[in-house]
Amino acid sequence: MNIPKHPLILLAASFLAFGIAPLTYAADAGAKAHANKGVQLSQQGAFDQAIAEFTEAIKLDPKDVRFYRDRGGVYLTTKRFQDAVNDFTKVVELAPKDAGGYSLRGAAESELLQLDQAMADLNKALELKPNDPQALERRGLVYYRQKNYQAALADYNNALTQNPSSTLGLSRRADAYVAMNEFAKALPDLEAALKLKPDDFDTTQRMQYVKAKLATPRPIVKAPPVPTPAPTPEAMSMQMKIGIGAGALVLIIILVIVLSRKKSRGY
């Protein structure tokens, strides 16, 4: 490295170096202050203000992946799904080995019913972080929306093995059972979800629906009557045939005799 020999040049270089560092630190500190305020506002439900704070943080430090993830999370909560996809795409660009970015983008794409893209992102997330319960629940929902209920159940079962107290996992597995008309299996999951979150209105409604289905007697389908086959007539024996023939011959002879007598008598 070439070191400036002139003392004035050396002094100027020193001032420049020490001048840049405080500016960079101030920018980072300001960005973090906005981001921290955004987190507080989002926890209070002030989502528009939270988005504005995260946006200011990104302006000051556009390379901090956390700010995009946090703002994308608020977009996801407020159902601005395409905005969420855009922020999570930035997360993936800045941190391509971060499983969370792929998982969150897959969740947003699923809500947009971009199911193929969502499946690809969630598969990537599980490749980077196998058996992650959130990614499994999200992929299970994609399978559910594709009407692949068995695959959905497999993911929900795996997710609940990792996190048995997930009310979302329990509710979604119950939904898969309901879609398969297996109401008796859905009921314990809904009861467990309500035990963990007693005031959840949606889960309460679904449990009432399942109970109503279980209480409704299924119609008894009677099997159609089996037709009784007509008896097969027995084959006539030779003796019977001879007897009938002889009887007919005797009858003919008698008729001939009677007719002959009538003619002889003239009437």
C-alpha positions in Angstrom: 0.0 0.0 0.0 1.3 3.5 -0.9 1.4 5.7 2.2 1.4 9.5 1.5 4.7 11.0 2.5 3.7 14.6 2.6 2.4 15.4 6.1 -0.5 17.6 4.8 -1.7 14.8 2.5 -1.5 12.3 5.4 -3.5 14.7 7.6 -6.1 15.2 5.0 -6.5 11.5 4.4 -6.9 11.0 8.2 -9.6 13.7 8.4 -11.5 12.0 5.4 -11.3 8.6 7.0 -12.6 9.8 10.4 -15.2 11.9 8.7 -16.9 9.0 6.8 -17.2 6.6 9.8 -19.4 8.9 11.9 -21.7 9.5 8.9 -22.1 5.8 8.3 -22.7 5.1 12.0 -25.3 7.9 12.1 -27.1 6.5 9.1 -27.1 3.0 10.7 -28.3 4.3 14.0 -31.1 6.3 12.3 -32.2 3.4 10.3 -32.3 1.1 13.4 -34.3 3.8 15.3 -36.9 3.9 12.6 -37.0 0.1 12.4 -37.4 -0.2 16.2 -40.3 2.3 16.1 -41.8 0.3 13.2 -41.8 -2.8 15.3 -43.4 -1.1 18.2 -46.1 0.4 16.0 -46.9 -2.9 14.3 -47.3 -4.6 17.7 -49.8 -1.8 18.5 -51.7 -2.4 15.3 -50.7 0.9 13.8 -49.7 -0.8 10.5 -49.6 2.2 8.2 -47.3 4.1 10.5 -45.2 1.0 10.9 -44.8 0.6 7.2 -43.7 4.3 7.0 -41.1 3.8 9.6 -39.7 0.7 7.9 -39.6 2.5 4.6 -37.5 5.3 6.2 -35.2 2.7 7.7 -34.7 1.1 4.2 -34.0 4.6 2.7 -31.2 5.1 5.2 -29.8 1.5 5.0 -31.1 -0.3 1.9 -28.8 -3.3 2.5 -30.2 -4.4 5.9 -32.3 -7.5 5.1 -34.2 -7.2 8.4 -36.0 -4.0 7.4 -37.5 -5.7 4.3 -38.5 -8.7 6.3 -40.2 -6.6 8.9 -42.1 -4.5 6.4 -43.0 -7.5 4.3 -44.4 -9.1 7.5 -46.7 -6.1 8.0 -47.8 -6.2 4.4 -48.6 -9.9 4.8 -50.6 -9.1 8.0 -52.6 -6.4 6.2 -53.2 -8.6 3.1 -51.1 -6.5 0.8 -49.8 -9.7 -0.6 -48.0 -8.5 -3.7 -46.2 -5.8 -1.7 -45.2 -8.6 0.7 -43.9 -10.7 -2.2 -41.8 -7.7 -3.4 -40.2 -7.2 0.0 -39.5 -10.9 0.5 -38.0 -11.1 -2.9 -35.5 -8.4 -1.7 -34.8 -10.6 1.3 -34.0 -13.5 -0.9 -31.7 -11.4 -3.1 -29.8 -10.0 -0.1 -29.7 -13.3 1.9 -30.1 -16.2 -0.6 -29.3 -18.8 2.2 -32.0 -17.5 4.5 -34.8 -20.0 4.7 -37.1 -17.5 6.2 -37.2 -15.3 3.1 -38.3 -18.2 0.9 -40.8 -19.4 3.5 -42.4 -15.9 3.9 -42.5 -15.3 0.1 -44.1 -18.7 -0.3 -46.8 -17.7 2.2 -47.6 -14.5 0.3 -47.6 -16.3 -3.0 -50.0 -18.9 -1.6 -52.4 -16.1 -0.7 -52.2 -14.8 -4.2 -53.0 -18.4 -5.4 -49.7 -18.5 -7.2 -49.4 -22.1 -6.0 -46.6 -23.3 -8.2 -44.3 -20.5 -7.2 -45.3 -20.9 -3.5 -44.5 -24.6 -3.6 -41.1 -23.9 -5.1 -40.2 -21.3 -2.5 -41.5 -23.5 0.4 -39.5 -26.5 -0.9 -36.4 -24.3 -1.0 -37.1 -23.1 2.5 -37.4 -26.7 3.8 -34.2 -27.6 1.9 -32.3 -24.9 3.7 -34.0 -25.6 7.0 -35.6 -29.1 7.1 -38.6 -29.8 9.3 -39.2 -26.1 10.0 -42.8 -26.1 11.4 -43.8 -22.8 9.9 -42.6 -23.7 6.5 -44.3 -27.1 6.8 -47.6 -25.5 7.8 -47.4 -23.1 4.9 -46.6 -25.9 2.4 -49.5 -27.9 3.9 -51.8 -25.1 3.1 -50.5 -25.0 -0.5 -51.2 -28.8 -0.8 -54.7 -28.2 0.7 -55.4 -25.5 -1.9 -54.3 -28.0 -4.6 -56.8 -30.5 -3.0 -53.9 -32.8 -2.3 -55.3 -33.5 1.2 -53.1 -36.5 2.1 -49.9 -34.5 1.4 -51.3 -31.6 3.4 -51.9 -34.0 6.3 -48.4 -35.3 6.1 -47.0 -31.8 6.4 -49.3 -30.8 9.2 -48.5 -34.0 11.1 -44.8 -33.2 10.8 -45.2 -29.6 11.8 -47.2 -30.6 14.9 -44.6 -33.1 15.8 -42.1 -30.2 16.0 -44.6 -27.8 17.6 -47.6 -29.5 19.2 -49.1 -26.3 20.6 -49.5 -24.6 17.2 -53.1 -23.5 17.0 -52.7 -22.7 13.3 -51.3 -26.2 12.6 -54.2 -27.8 14.6 -56.8 -25.8 12.8 -55.4 -26.4 9.4 -55.1 -30.2 10.0 -58.8 -30.1 11.1 -59.6 -28.4 7.8 -57.9 -31.1 5.9 -59.9 -33.8 7.8 -63.2 -31.9 7.1 -62.3 -31.7 3.4 -62.0 -35.5 3.5 -65.3 -35.9 5.5 -63.4 -37.3 8.4 -65.2 -35.2 11.0 -64.4 -37.5 13.9 -60.7 -36.9 13.4 -61.2 -33.1 12.9 -63.0 -32.6 16.3 -60.0 -33.4 18.6 -57.8 -30.9 16.7 -60.4 -28.2 17.0 -60.9 -28.9 20.7 -57.2 -28.7 21.3 -56.9 -25.5 19.3 -59.7 -23.9 21.4 -58.1 -25.1 24.6 -54.9 -23.2 23.6 -56.9 -20.2 22.3 -60.4 -20.1 23.9 -61.6 -16.9 22.3 -60.9 -17.8 18.7 -64.2 -17.2 16.9 -63.3 -19.0 13.6 -62.2 -22.1 15.4 -65.4 -22.1 17.5 -67.5 -21.8 14.3 -65.7 -24.7 12.7 -66.1 -26.9 15.7 -69.9 -26.2 15.8 -70.0 -27.2 12.1 -68.1 -30.4 12.8 -70.3 -31.3 15.7 -73.4 -30.7 13.7 -72.1 -33.1 11.0 -71.3 -35.7 13.6 -74.8 -35.4 15.1 -76.6 -35.8 11.8 -77.5 -39.4 11.2 -76.2 -40.8 8.0 -78.9 -42.1 5.7 -79.1 -45.9 5.6 -78.6 -47.1 2.1 -80.6 -50.3 1.6 -79.2 -52.8 -0.8 -81.5 -53.5 -3.7 -83.4 -56.8 -3.3 -81.9 -59.7 -5.1 -84.4 -61.1 -7.5 -85.4 -64.7 -6.8 -84.6 -66.8 -9.9 -87.6 -68.7 -11.3 -87.5 -72.4 -10.6 -86.2 -74.4 -13.5 -88.8 -76.8 -14.7 -87.9 -80.4 -14.1 -87.3 -82.5 -17.2 -90.2 -84.8 -18.0 -89.3 -88.5 -17.6 -89.9 -91.0 -20.4 -92.4 -92.9 -18.4 -94.5 -89.8 -17.9 -94.3 -89.0 -21.6 -95.6 -92.6 -22.4 -98.3 -92.2 -19.8 -99.5 -88.9 -21.2 -99.5 -90.3 -24.8 -101.4 -93.4 -23.7 -104.0 -91.3 -21.9 -104.4 -89.1 -25.0 -104.9 -92.2 -27.2 -107.5 -93.6 -24.9 -109.3 -90.3 -24.9 -109.3 -90.2 -28.8 -110.7 -93.8 -28.9 -113.5 -92.9 -26.5 -114.4 -89.9 -28.6 -114.5 -92.0 -31.8 -116.8 -94.6 -30.2 -119.2 -91.9 -28.9 -119.4 -90.3 -32.3 -120.0 -93.6 -34.0 -122.9 -94.5 -31.7 -124.5 -91.1 -32.4 -124.3 -91.6 -36.2 -125.9 -95.1 -35.8 -128.8 -93.7 -33.9 -129.4 -90.9 -36.4 -128.6 -88.0 -34.2 
